[in-house]
Amino acid sequence: MRAIIFLAIVGVAFGINLCKDVKKSDLSSAFANARAGSNLILGASCPSFDFDNVALSGSCKAIVRQATCYGLKAAESYDVDTVNYGLLAEDVSNMEHLGNLACDQARNCFLQVKAAMENCLVENENFVADTIAAAEKVYKDDFAARVASFANSNKVPCSETLQPWPWTDSPVLLISKTLSTSISPRAP
């Protein structure tokens, strides 16, 4: 345990903290939205579920916090017309940090979430069906129109996004032509 605490302190000392430069109000807002979402989806099927106790404490605290900060930063960083390799390269150390954190803490966080879900199953024998129904309702009521609108507003005709293939020089076409001229159909 001392080694883990030491590594955490060293990691923060060397700047491996994805929450650096993230406004506390943005982080609080993200958690408030997640809390509200969990209440909408799990509130009726598992009233004892407590987002803060499951996601923001214990084994999940660091990974959820760091992943949320990464998401907030990524939303800002990648809000550009074109994502290029330079932009992606700048983010590799952040992804590496999240990957290492996940390798170190995901199993225990999963066990923490699993215990909460098992408690929900004990409290409500219809937990899974009720939760799926609630998630579908939230999607239909709140997100389906937004998803459709986003998809429609981002449609680009194929002629604008794809370069025409030089069909006359296509290796597949050349092989096909060669085979068709060298192989004559068999007589019945």
Solvent accessible surface area in square Angstrom, and as a share of the most:
residue,aa,sasa,rsa
1,M,168,0.75
2,R,213,0.78
3,A,67,0.52
4,I,94,0.48
5,I,87,0.44
6,F,125,0.52
7,L,115,0.57
8,A,59,0.46
9,I,111,0.56
10,V,44,0.25
11,G,16,0.15
12,V,93,0.53
13,A,82,0.63
14,F,160,0.67
15,G,46,0.45
16,I,82,0.42
17,N,48,0.25
18,L,6,0.03
19,C,15,0.09
20,K,122,0.52
21,D,127,0.66
22,V,23,0.13
23,K,137,0.58
24,K,164,0.69
25,S,76,0.49
26,D,63,0.33
27,L,9,0.05
28,S,68,0.44
29,S,57,0.37
30,A,23,0.18
31,F,23,0.10
32,A,47,0.36
33,N,104,0.53
34,A,43,0.33
35,R,82,0.30
36,A,53,0.41
37,G,25,0.24
38,S,18,0.11
39,N,87,0.45
40,L,104,0.52
41,I,52,0.27
42,L,20,0.10
43,G,31,0.30
44,A,97,0.76
45,S,3,0.02
46,C,1,0.01
47,P,105,0.66
48,S,58,0.38
49,F,34,0.14
50,D,60,0.31
51,F,27,0.11
52,D,55,0.28
53,N,97,0.50
54,V,17,0.09
55,A,14,0.11
56,L,35,0.18
57,S,39,0.25
58,G,62,0.59
59,S,44,0.28
60,C,0,0.00
61,K,113,0.48
62,A,40,0.31
63,I,24,0.12
64,V,35,0.20
65,R,91,0.33
66,Q,21,0.09
67,A,44,0.34
68,T,31,0.18
69,C,0,0.00
70,Y,38,0.15
71,G,36,0.35
72,L,57,0.28
73,K,61,0.26
74,A,18,0.14
75,A,71,0.55
76,E,142,0.63
77,S,52,0.34
78,Y,56,0.21
79,D,117,0.61
80,V,76,0.44
81,D,153,0.79
82,T,101,0.59
83,V,67,0.39
84,N,86,0.44
85,Y,189,0.72
86,G,42,0.40
87,L,36,0.18
88,L,68,0.34
89,A,66,0.51
90,E,133,0.60
91,D,12,0.06
92,V,87,0.50
93,S,74,0.48
94,N,45,0.23
95,M,84,0.37
96,E,105,0.47
97,H,33,0.15
98,L,33,0.16
99,G,34,0.32
100,N,90,0.46
101,L,23,0.11
102,A,37,0.29
103,C,119,0.71
104,D,88,0.45
105,Q,40,0.18
106,A,43,0.33
107,R,171,0.62
108,N,80,0.41
109,C,17,0.10
110,F,123,0.51
111,L,71,0.35
112,Q,43,0.19
113,V,55,0.31
114,K,87,0.37
115,A,57,0.45
116,A,20,0.15
117,M,48,0.22
118,E,81,0.36
119,N,70,0.36
120,C,1,0.00
121,L,82,0.41
122,V,129,0.74
123,E,86,0.38
124,N,30,0.16
125,E,160,0.72
126,N,83,0.42
127,F,12,0.05
128,V,83,0.48
129,A,65,0.50
130,D,58,0.30
131,T,23,0.14
132,I,93,0.47
133,A,57,0.44
134,A,21,0.16
135,A,37,0.29
136,E,91,0.41
137,K,126,0.53
138,V,19,0.11
139,Y,102,0.39
140,K,142,0.60
141,D,91,0.47
142,D,60,0.31
143,F,85,0.36
144,A,33,0.26
145,A,81,0.62
146,R,151,0.55
147,V,77,0.44
148,A,51,0.39
149,S,67,0.43
150,F,142,0.59
151,A,50,0.39
152,N,91,0.46
153,S,86,0.55
154,N,79,0.40
155,K,146,0.62
156,V,76,0.43
157,P,78,0.49
158,C,92,0.55
159,S,101,0.65
160,E,125,0.56
161,T,79,0.46
162,L,115,0.57
163,Q,156,0.69
164,P,119,0.75
165,W,128,0.45
166,P,76,0.48
167,W,172,0.60
168,T,103,0.60
169,D,96,0.50
170,S,3,0.02
171,P,82,0.52
172,V,117,0.67
173,L,60,0.30
174,L,93,0.46
175,I,107,0.54
176,S,55,0.35
177,K,104,0.44
178,T,86,0.50
179,L,93,0.46
180,S,79,0.51
181,T,118,0.68
182,S,81,0.52
183,I,112,0.57
184,S,87,0.56
185,P,129,0.81
186,R,227,0.83
187,A,92,0.71
188,P,182,1.15
